[in-house]
Amino acid sequence: MAASVDGGIAFPHARQAIQLVRRTRPLSARTGRKGRWRTETVYAITDLAPHQARPDELAGWIRGQ
């Protein structure tokens, strides 16, 4: 999810705020067994305007793709 930022946060040049929800399931290197699913929510802030970067582009950049 991405949202435009109109002000009121401690980042003066912020234009968009992004929320990413990640689900991971660790794999044990020793046994090869899969662990329990874990959900992590992370946030990012950018100075790019919505016309400069769409939500899917931002998510891809954050994932390193």
PyMOL Python script that loads the backbone (N, CA, C, O; Angstrom):
from pymol import cmd

cmd.read_pdbstr("""\
ATOM      1  N   MET A   1       0.847  -1.163   0.000  1.00  0.00           N
ATOM      2  CA  MET A   1       0.000   0.000   0.000  1.00  0.00           C
ATOM      3  C   MET A   1       0.893   1.226   0.000  1.00  0.00           C
ATOM      4  O   MET A   1       1.881   1.274   0.734  1.00  0.00           O
ATOM      5  N   ALA A   2       0.564   2.203  -0.802  1.00  0.00           N
ATOM      6  CA  ALA A   2       1.284   3.470  -0.823  1.00  0.00           C
ATOM      7  C   ALA A   2       0.270   4.590  -0.660  1.00  0.00           C
ATOM      8  O   ALA A   2      -0.866   4.489  -1.123  1.00  0.00           O
ATOM      9  N   ALA A   3       0.691   5.652  -0.001  1.00  0.00           N
ATOM     10  CA  ALA A   3      -0.186   6.801   0.210  1.00  0.00           C
ATOM     11  C   ALA A   3       0.605   8.080   0.022  1.00  0.00           C
ATOM     12  O   ALA A   3       1.781   8.156   0.376  1.00  0.00           O
ATOM     13  N   SER A   4      -0.054   9.089  -0.541  1.00  0.00           N
ATOM     14  CA  SER A   4       0.590  10.390  -0.672  1.00  0.00           C
ATOM     15  C   SER A   4       0.702  11.029   0.697  1.00  0.00           C
ATOM     16  O   SER A   4      -0.158  10.843   1.557  1.00  0.00           O
ATOM     17  N   VAL A   5       1.775  11.785   0.889  1.00  0.00           N
ATOM     18  CA  VAL A   5       2.011  12.453   2.169  1.00  0.00           C
ATOM     19  C   VAL A   5       1.841  13.945   1.944  1.00  0.00           C
ATOM     20  O   VAL A   5       2.529  14.538   1.112  1.00  0.00           O
ATOM     21  N   ASP A   6       0.929  14.546   2.683  1.00  0.00           N
ATOM     22  CA  ASP A   6       0.684  15.976   2.549  1.00  0.00           C
ATOM     23  C   ASP A   6       1.407  16.800   3.604  1.00  0.00           C
ATOM     24  O   ASP A   6       1.359  18.029   3.552  1.00  0.00           O
ATOM     25  N   GLY A   7       2.056  16.178   4.532  1.00  0.00           N
ATOM     26  CA  GLY A   7       2.757  16.888   5.596  1.00  0.00           C
ATOM     27  C   GLY A   7       2.385  16.324   6.949  1.00  0.00           C
ATOM     28  O   GLY A   7       1.559  15.419   7.061  1.00  0.00           O
ATOM     29  N   GLY A   8       2.998  16.864   7.952  1.00  0.00           N
ATOM     30  CA  GLY A   8       2.670  16.436   9.298  1.00  0.00           C
ATOM     31  C   GLY A   8       3.514  15.300   9.821  1.00  0.00           C
ATOM     32  O   GLY A   8       3.270  14.810  10.924  1.00  0.00           O
ATOM     33  N   ILE A   9       4.526  14.856   9.039  1.00  0.00           N
ATOM     34  CA  ILE A   9       5.437  13.844   9.558  1.00  0.00           C
ATOM     35  C   ILE A   9       6.834  14.454   9.638  1.00  0.00           C
ATOM     36  O   ILE A   9       7.070  15.527   9.081  1.00  0.00           O
ATOM     37  N   ALA A  10       7.733  13.806  10.302  1.00  0.00           N
ATOM     38  CA  ALA A  10       9.060  14.356  10.581  1.00  0.00           C
ATOM     39  C   ALA A  10      10.029  14.244   9.400  1.00  0.00           C
ATOM     40  O   ALA A  10      11.240  14.350   9.593  1.00  0.00           O
ATOM     41  N   PHE A  11       9.528  14.036   8.202  1.00  0.00           N
ATOM     42  CA  PHE A  11      10.359  13.961   7.009  1.00  0.00           C
ATOM     43  C   PHE A  11       9.907  15.064   6.064  1.00  0.00           C
ATOM     44  O   PHE A  11       8.918  14.892   5.352  1.00  0.00           O
ATOM     45  N   PRO A  12      10.609  16.196   6.041  1.00  0.00           N
ATOM     46  CA  PRO A  12      10.113  17.370   5.314  1.00  0.00           C
ATOM     47  C   PRO A  12       9.955  17.186   3.808  1.00  0.00           C
ATOM     48  O   PRO A  12       9.144  17.891   3.207  1.00  0.00           O
ATOM     49  N   HIS A  13      10.681  16.285   3.172  1.00  0.00           N
ATOM     50  CA  HIS A  13      10.592  16.113   1.726  1.00  0.00           C
ATOM     51  C   HIS A  13       9.798  14.872   1.322  1.00  0.00           C
ATOM     52  O   HIS A  13       9.808  14.479   0.156  1.00  0.00           O
ATOM     53  N   ALA A  14       9.120  14.263   2.274  1.00  0.00           N
ATOM     54  CA  ALA A  14       8.364  13.040   1.996  1.00  0.00           C
ATOM     55  C   ALA A  14       7.207  13.325   1.048  1.00  0.00           C
ATOM     56  O   ALA A  14       6.468  14.294   1.222  1.00  0.00           O
ATOM     57  N   ARG A  15       7.062  12.467   0.045  1.00  0.00           N
ATOM     58  CA  ARG A  15       5.956  12.587  -0.902  1.00  0.00           C
ATOM     59  C   ARG A  15       5.033  11.371  -0.836  1.00  0.00           C
ATOM     60  O   ARG A  15       3.831  11.482  -1.076  1.00  0.00           O
ATOM     61  N   GLN A  16       5.617  10.189  -0.503  1.00  0.00           N
ATOM     62  CA  GLN A  16       4.830   8.973  -0.393  1.00  0.00           C
ATOM     63  C   GLN A  16       5.320   8.155   0.789  1.00  0.00           C
ATOM     64  O   GLN A  16       6.509   8.146   1.109  1.00  0.00           O
ATOM     65  N   ALA A  17       4.392   7.475   1.426  1.00  0.00           N
ATOM     66  CA  ALA A  17       4.720   6.524   2.488  1.00  0.00           C
ATOM     67  C   ALA A  17       4.222   5.162   2.022  1.00  0.00           C
ATOM     68  O   ALA A  17       3.132   5.044   1.462  1.00  0.00           O
ATOM     69  N   ILE A  18       5.031   4.143   2.259  1.00  0.00           N
ATOM     70  CA  ILE A  18       4.733   2.804   1.774  1.00  0.00           C
ATOM     71  C   ILE A  18       4.687   1.840   2.946  1.00  0.00           C
ATOM     72  O   ILE A  18       5.546   1.886   3.827  1.00  0.00           O
ATOM     73  N   GLN A  19       3.686   0.966   2.959  1.00  0.00           N
ATOM     74  CA  GLN A  19       3.601  -0.099   3.950  1.00  0.00           C
ATOM     75  C   GLN A  19       3.716  -1.424   3.207  1.00  0.00           C
ATOM     76  O   GLN A  19       2.964  -1.685   2.268  1.00  0.00           O
ATOM     77  N   LEU A  20       4.656  -2.253   3.630  1.00  0.00           N
ATOM     78  CA  LEU A  20       4.827  -3.580   3.047  1.00  0.00           C
ATOM     79  C   LEU A  20       4.614  -4.633   4.119  1.00  0.00           C
ATOM     80  O   LEU A  20       5.131  -4.517   5.230  1.00  0.00           O
ATOM     81  N   VAL A  21       3.857  -5.648   3.780  1.00  0.00           N
ATOM     82  CA  VAL A  21       3.653  -6.777   4.688  1.00  0.00           C
ATOM     83  C   VAL A  21       4.375  -7.966   4.065  1.00  0.00           C
ATOM     84  O   VAL A  21       4.068  -8.383   2.948  1.00  0.00           O
ATOM     85  N   ARG A  22       5.332  -8.500   4.804  1.00  0.00           N
ATOM     86  CA  ARG A  22       6.141  -9.624   4.326  1.00  0.00           C
ATOM     87  C   ARG A  22       5.773 -10.879   5.100  1.00  0.00           C
ATOM     88  O   ARG A  22       5.616 -10.846   6.321  1.00  0.00           O
ATOM     89  N   ARG A  23       5.637 -11.984   4.381  1.00  0.00           N
ATOM     90  CA  ARG A  23       5.439 -13.289   5.022  1.00  0.00           C
ATOM     91  C   ARG A  23       6.643 -14.127   4.684  1.00  0.00           C
ATOM     92  O   ARG A  23       6.951 -14.332   3.510  1.00  0.00           O
ATOM     93  N   THR A  24       7.327 -14.611   5.693  1.00  0.00           N
ATOM     94  CA  THR A  24       8.505 -15.435   5.485  1.00  0.00           C
ATOM     95  C   THR A  24       8.357 -16.746   6.247  1.00  0.00           C
ATOM     96  O   THR A  24       7.636 -16.846   7.240  1.00  0.00           O
ATOM     97  N   ARG A  25       9.064 -17.735   5.742  1.00  0.00           N
ATOM     98  CA  ARG A  25       9.065 -19.044   6.395  1.00  0.00           C
ATOM     99  C   ARG A  25      10.499 -19.549   6.354  1.00  0.00           C
ATOM    100  O   ARG A  25      10.982 -19.988   5.310  1.00  0.00           O
ATOM    101  N   PRO A  26      11.170 -19.486   7.486  1.00  0.00           N
ATOM    102  CA  PRO A  26      12.587 -19.864   7.493  1.00  0.00           C
ATOM    103  C   PRO A  26      12.788 -21.354   7.211  1.00  0.00           C
ATOM    104  O   PRO A  26      11.954 -22.196   7.545  1.00  0.00           O
ATOM    105  N   LEU A  27      13.918 -21.638   6.586  1.00  0.00           N
ATOM    106  CA  LEU A  27      14.319 -23.005   6.299  1.00  0.00           C
ATOM    107  C   LEU A  27      15.559 -23.305   7.125  1.00  0.00           C
ATOM    108  O   LEU A  27      16.547 -22.574   7.052  1.00  0.00           O
ATOM    109  N   SER A  28      15.517 -24.339   7.883  1.00  0.00           N
ATOM    110  CA  SER A  28      16.646 -24.709   8.727  1.00  0.00           C
ATOM    111  C   SER A  28      17.771 -25.275   7.862  1.00  0.00           C
ATOM    112  O   SER A  28      17.571 -26.253   7.141  1.00  0.00           O
ATOM    113  N   ALA A  29      18.949 -24.663   7.932  1.00  0.00           N
ATOM    114  CA  ALA A  29      20.098 -25.133   7.162  1.00  0.00           C
ATOM    115  C   ALA A  29      20.561 -26.503   7.649  1.00  0.00           C
ATOM    116  O   ALA A  29      21.087 -27.303   6.876  1.00  0.00           O
ATOM    117  N   ARG A  30      20.363 -26.757   8.910  1.00  0.00           N
ATOM    118  CA  ARG A  30      20.838 -28.011   9.503  1.00  0.00           C
ATOM    119  C   ARG A  30      19.936 -29.189   9.137  1.00  0.00           C
ATOM    120  O   ARG A  30      20.423 -30.247   8.736  1.00  0.00           O
ATOM    121  N   THR A  31      18.623 -29.005   9.275  1.00  0.00           N
ATOM    122  CA  THR A  31      17.704 -30.127   9.068  1.00  0.00           C
ATOM    123  C   THR A  31      16.934 -30.046   7.750  1.00  0.00           C
ATOM    124  O   THR A  31      16.397 -31.053   7.290  1.00  0.00           O
ATOM    125  N   GLY A  32      16.872 -28.854   7.132  1.00  0.00           N
ATOM    126  CA  GLY A  32      16.106 -28.685   5.908  1.00  0.00           C
ATOM    127  C   GLY A  32      14.614 -28.559   6.138  1.00  0.00           C
ATOM    128  O   GLY A  32      13.843 -28.458   5.183  1.00  0.00           O
ATOM    129  N   ARG A  33      14.197 -28.563   7.405  1.00  0.00           N
ATOM    130  CA  ARG A  33      12.777 -28.441   7.732  1.00  0.00           C
ATOM    131  C   ARG A  33      12.347 -26.982   7.683  1.00  0.00           C
ATOM    132  O   ARG A  33      13.130 -26.072   7.958  1.00  0.00           O
ATOM    133  N   LYS A  34      11.100 -26.786   7.332  1.00  0.00           N
ATOM    134  CA  LYS A  34      10.545 -25.438   7.278  1.00  0.00           C
ATOM    135  C   LYS A  34       9.987 -25.056   8.639  1.00  0.00           C
ATOM    136  O   LYS A  34       9.364 -25.865   9.326  1.00  0.00           O
ATOM    137  N   GLY A  35      10.228 -23.795   9.016  1.00  0.00           N
ATOM    138  CA  GLY A  35       9.709 -23.295  10.279  1.00  0.00           C
ATOM    139  C   GLY A  35       8.316 -22.697  10.113  1.00  0.00           C
ATOM    140  O   GLY A  35       7.675 -22.858   9.075  1.00  0.00           O
ATOM    141  N   ARG A  36       7.874 -22.021  11.131  1.00  0.00           N
ATOM    142  CA  ARG A  36       6.549 -21.387  11.112  1.00  0.00           C
ATOM    143  C   ARG A  36       6.581 -20.113  10.275  1.00  0.00           C
ATOM    144  O   ARG A  36       7.605 -19.437  10.173  1.00  0.00           O
ATOM    145  N   TRP A  37       5.429 -19.804   9.680  1.00  0.00           N
ATOM    146  CA  TRP A  37       5.298 -18.562   8.939  1.00  0.00           C
ATOM    147  C   TRP A  37       5.415 -17.382   9.893  1.00  0.00           C
ATOM    148  O   TRP A  37       4.931 -17.434  11.023  1.00  0.00           O
ATOM    149  N   ARG A  38       6.054 -16.333   9.434  1.00  0.00           N
ATOM    150  CA  ARG A  38       6.213 -15.112  10.222  1.00  0.00           C
ATOM    151  C   ARG A  38       5.756 -13.935   9.368  1.00  0.00           C
ATOM    152  O   ARG A  38       6.091 -13.859   8.185  1.00  0.00           O
ATOM    153  N   THR A  39       5.000 -13.025   9.954  1.00  0.00           N
ATOM    154  CA  THR A  39       4.543 -11.834   9.253  1.00  0.00           C
ATOM    155  C   THR A  39       5.265 -10.631   9.834  1.00  0.00           C
ATOM    156  O   THR A  39       5.339 -10.455  11.050  1.00  0.00           O
ATOM    157  N   GLU A  40       5.796  -9.804   8.937  1.00  0.00           N
ATOM    158  CA  GLU A  40       6.521  -8.604   9.341  1.00  0.00           C
ATOM    159  C   GLU A  40       5.974  -7.434   8.527  1.00  0.00           C
ATOM    160  O   GLU A  40       5.824  -7.540   7.310  1.00  0.00           O
ATOM    161  N   THR A  41       5.678  -6.333   9.188  1.00  0.00           N
ATOM    162  CA  THR A  41       5.224  -5.123   8.518  1.00  0.00           C
ATOM    163  C   THR A  41       6.339  -4.099   8.575  1.00  0.00           C
ATOM    164  O   THR A  41       6.858  -3.796   9.648  1.00  0.00           O
ATOM    165  N   VAL A  42       6.710  -3.560   7.407  1.00  0.00           N
ATOM    166  CA  VAL A  42       7.764  -2.550   7.327  1.00  0.00           C
ATOM    167  C   VAL A  42       7.220  -1.333   6.598  1.00  0.00           C
ATOM    168  O   VAL A  42       6.262  -1.426   5.829  1.00  0.00           O
ATOM    169  N   TYR A  43       7.842  -0.196   6.851  1.00  0.00           N
ATOM    170  CA  TYR A  43       7.412   1.062   6.253  1.00  0.00           C
ATOM    171  C   TYR A  43       8.599   1.732   5.576  1.00  0.00           C
ATOM    172  O   TYR A  43       9.741   1.577   6.009  1.00  0.00           O
ATOM    173  N   ALA A  44       8.324   2.473   4.520  1.00  0.00           N
ATOM    174  CA  ALA A  44       9.353   3.235   3.821  1.00  0.00           C
ATOM    175  C   ALA A  44       8.758   4.588   3.436  1.00  0.00           C
ATOM    176  O   ALA A  44       7.548   4.725   3.255  1.00  0.00           O
ATOM    177  N   ILE A  45       9.626   5.567   3.318  1.00  0.00           N
ATOM    178  CA  ILE A  45       9.217   6.916   2.931  1.00  0.00           C
ATOM    179  C   ILE A  45      10.105   7.344   1.771  1.00  0.00           C
ATOM    180  O   ILE A  45      11.311   7.093   1.777  1.00  0.00           O
ATOM    181  N   THR A  46       9.503   7.993   0.774  1.00  0.00           N
ATOM    182  CA  THR A  46      10.267   8.456  -0.368  1.00  0.00           C
ATOM    183  C   THR A  46       9.886   9.885  -0.728  1.00  0.00           C
ATOM    184  O   THR A  46       8.796  10.359  -0.408  1.00  0.00           O
ATOM    185  N   ASP A  47      10.815  10.557  -1.402  1.00  0.00           N
ATOM    186  CA  ASP A  47      10.524  11.909  -1.882  1.00  0.00           C
ATOM    187  C   ASP A  47      10.012  11.889  -3.319  1.00  0.00           C
ATOM    188  O   ASP A  47       9.799  12.948  -3.909  1.00  0.00           O
ATOM    189  N   LEU A  48       9.812  10.704  -3.892  1.00  0.00           N
ATOM    190  CA  LEU A  48       9.263  10.585  -5.237  1.00  0.00           C
ATOM    191  C   LEU A  48       7.752  10.790  -5.215  1.00  0.00           C
ATOM    192  O   LEU A  48       7.050  10.231  -4.372  1.00  0.00           O
ATOM    193  N   ALA A  49       7.267  11.592  -6.142  1.00  0.00           N
ATOM    194  CA  ALA A  49       5.827  11.834  -6.257  1.00  0.00           C
ATOM    195  C   ALA A  49       5.151  10.620  -6.894  1.00  0.00           C
ATOM    196  O   ALA A  49       5.816   9.821  -7.553  1.00  0.00           O
ATOM    197  N   PRO A  50       3.835  10.472  -6.706  1.00  0.00           N
ATOM    198  CA  PRO A  50       3.142   9.322  -7.291  1.00  0.00           C
ATOM    199  C   PRO A  50       3.308   9.198  -8.805  1.00  0.00           C
ATOM    200  O   PRO A  50       3.321   8.081  -9.323  1.00  0.00           O
ATOM    201  N   HIS A  51       3.433  10.298  -9.518  1.00  0.00           N
ATOM    202  CA  HIS A  51       3.619  10.202 -10.977  1.00  0.00           C
ATOM    203  C   HIS A  51       5.047   9.780 -11.341  1.00  0.00           C
ATOM    204  O   HIS A  51       5.302   9.402 -12.485  1.00  0.00           O
ATOM    205  N   GLN A  52       5.974   9.838 -10.388  1.00  0.00           N
ATOM    206  CA  GLN A  52       7.354   9.424 -10.637  1.00  0.00           C
ATOM    207  C   GLN A  52       7.586   7.951 -10.305  1.00  0.00           C
ATOM    208  O   GLN A  52       8.483   7.322 -10.866  1.00  0.00           O
ATOM    209  N   ALA A  53       6.795   7.408  -9.410  1.00  0.00           N
ATOM    210  CA  ALA A  53       6.956   6.006  -8.996  1.00  0.00           C
ATOM    211  C   ALA A  53       5.618   5.461  -8.516  1.00  0.00           C
ATOM    212  O   ALA A  53       5.041   5.948  -7.544  1.00  0.00           O
ATOM    213  N   ARG A  54       5.138   4.434  -9.224  1.00  0.00           N
ATOM    214  CA  ARG A  54       3.891   3.778  -8.836  1.00  0.00           C
ATOM    215  C   ARG A  54       4.145   2.847  -7.643  1.00  0.00           C
ATOM    216  O   ARG A  54       5.289   2.465  -7.396  1.00  0.00           O
ATOM    217  N   PRO A  55       3.102   2.482  -6.909  1.00  0.00           N
ATOM    218  CA  PRO A  55       3.280   1.576  -5.772  1.00  0.00           C
ATOM    219  C   PRO A  55       3.985   0.271  -6.116  1.00  0.00           C
ATOM    220  O   PRO A  55       4.822  -0.199  -5.345  1.00  0.00           O
ATOM    221  N   ASP A  56       3.655  -0.329  -7.280  1.00  0.00           N
ATOM    222  CA  ASP A  56       4.313  -1.588  -7.652  1.00  0.00           C
ATOM    223  C   ASP A  56       5.799  -1.379  -7.936  1.00  0.00           C
ATOM    224  O   ASP A  56       6.605  -2.265  -7.655  1.00  0.00           O
ATOM    225  N   GLU A  57       6.175  -0.224  -8.488  1.00  0.00           N
ATOM    226  CA  GLU A  57       7.587   0.072  -8.719  1.00  0.00           C
ATOM    227  C   GLU A  57       8.323   0.238  -7.391  1.00  0.00           C
ATOM    228  O   GLU A  57       9.424  -0.284  -7.213  1.00  0.00           O
ATOM    229  N   LEU A  58       7.710   0.965  -6.467  1.00  0.00           N
ATOM    230  CA  LEU A  58       8.335   1.155  -5.159  1.00  0.00           C
ATOM    231  C   LEU A  58       8.547  -0.182  -4.461  1.00  0.00           C
ATOM    232  O   LEU A  58       9.612  -0.431  -3.897  1.00  0.00           O
ATOM    233  N   ALA A  59       7.540  -1.034  -4.498  1.00  0.00           N
ATOM    234  CA  ALA A  59       7.646  -2.349  -3.854  1.00  0.00           C
ATOM    235  C   ALA A  59       8.777  -3.156  -4.487  1.00  0.00           C
ATOM    236  O   ALA A  59       9.533  -3.819  -3.776  1.00  0.00           O
ATOM    237  N   GLY A  60       8.900  -3.109  -5.792  1.00  0.00           N
ATOM    238  CA  GLY A  60       9.972  -3.827  -6.482  1.00  0.00           C
ATOM    239  C   GLY A  60      11.342  -3.311  -6.108  1.00  0.00           C
ATOM    240  O   GLY A  60      12.268  -4.096  -5.905  1.00  0.00           O
ATOM    241  N   TRP A  61      11.483  -2.000  -6.013  1.00  0.00           N
ATOM    242  CA  TRP A  61      12.775  -1.413  -5.625  1.00  0.00           C
ATOM    243  C   TRP A  61      13.140  -1.811  -4.209  1.00  0.00           C
ATOM    244  O   TRP A  61      14.299  -2.109  -3.918  1.00  0.00           O
ATOM    245  N   ILE A  62      12.156  -1.817  -3.332  1.00  0.00           N
ATOM    246  CA  ILE A  62      12.423  -2.190  -1.922  1.00  0.00           C
ATOM    247  C   ILE A  62      12.838  -3.657  -1.838  1.00  0.00           C
ATOM    248  O   ILE A  62      13.712  -4.014  -1.047  1.00  0.00           O
ATOM    249  N   ARG A  63      12.212  -4.505  -2.652  1.00  0.00           N
ATOM    250  CA  ARG A  63      12.575  -5.932  -2.666  1.00  0.00           C
ATOM    251  C   ARG A  63      13.885  -6.179  -3.410  1.00  0.00           C
ATOM    252  O   ARG A  63      14.450  -7.269  -3.327  1.00  0.00           O
ATOM    253  N   GLY A  64      14.366  -5.179  -4.131  1.00  0.00           N
ATOM    254  CA  GLY A  64      15.616  -5.343  -4.858  1.00  0.00           C
ATOM    255  C   GLY A  64      15.446  -6.014  -6.212  1.00  0.00           C
ATOM    256  O   GLY A  64      16.389  -6.612  -6.730  1.00  0.00           O
ATOM    257  N   GLN A  65      14.272  -5.922  -6.782  1.00  0.00           N
ATOM    258  CA  GLN A  65      14.011  -6.554  -8.072  1.00  0.00           C
ATOM    259  C   GLN A  65      14.082  -5.537  -9.179  1.00  0.00           C
ATOM    260  O   GLN A  65      13.889  -5.880 -10.345  1.00  0.00           O
TER     261      GLN A  65
END
""", "prot")
cmd.dss("prot")
cmd.show_as("cartoon", "prot")
cmd.util.cbc("prot")
cmd.orient("prot")
